[in-house]
Each structure stands twice: as C-alpha cells, then as structure tokens.
C-alpha cells in the first residue's frame, strides 16, 4: 500500500504545481520519477512520452498511467492517474466559480498572461531535455522538420503526422537492421 500512496502523492504534487497542461508537466515528471524516486530511467521516460503522445487522451494522464503501471501494475496506474487528475479537478472547480466574479479585473488578466509565458518556458525545456537524450541521425532531423512543417504550416492533423512518423520510423529501423546483418 505504501507504493500506491507514494505514487498518488507524487503525481498529486505534479498535478498541483504544474500549470499549462501535459507538456509543461514533462520536466516535473522526469525529475520526480527518474531523479528523485528512481522508479524508471531517462530512456523509459522518452519511451513513455512517445507512447503517451500517440495514444488518445492528455499526455500527462497517459504518462501517469504508464508510469504507475510500470511501478505498481494496474493499481499503480489507478493511483498515479487519480493523483495527477485530482488537483486539476479541484482547481478548475474553484477557478470557475471565482472567474465569473473576478475575470474582468486587469490583475487577473495579467496573471494569465504571466502563466502563459511560464508554460511556454516549461514546454521548451521539456523539448530541449528530450532532444538531448534522443538518438540523432539525418532521418530523425528530416522527419522532425517534415512533421513540424506538416502541422504548423499545412495544418495537417497531428494524429496523421504521428502515425506517418511511426510508420517511417519502423521502416527505417527495419532497413537499418537488415543492413547491419
């Protein structure tokens, strides 16, 4: 039971102190589960993030679910997922009741501008952390640039881009594997 309590508390803290959604949570998740708790490795985090991005649902919830499962099985998944979701539920309930009353105040609007800037910094940090740890080759760079252009410039659905990148990655790995043999 101690393991499940620890999973719940860890992901509750992550959910409580992270603003800006799942991508902003990635650095905190990585720091907590790899550095502090040593439940999984950096490579595991990269794999879990890749899987979480390609499965339906919010990335932070998917990460919590997969990490919870890896650490504590099905019950671990439940406690980690519940832990990461509960703070948002509580905060959104409180904010929605207060926002109707105070949403037009300039100080509230400015606070949200500041939060947006902080979230952008956290997303960039998550990207940079993952970029440093991922194997880099010419195919990866071509795929990264093509995926960015497809989504940002041509407004192609991100799910289609992810599926296409996964197919290219599998084909590329198979070709490289055959060459090594």
Helices and strands as residue ranges (DSSP letters): H 2-16, H 22-30, I 31-36, H 42-54, H 59-102, H 106-133, H 138-152, H 158-180
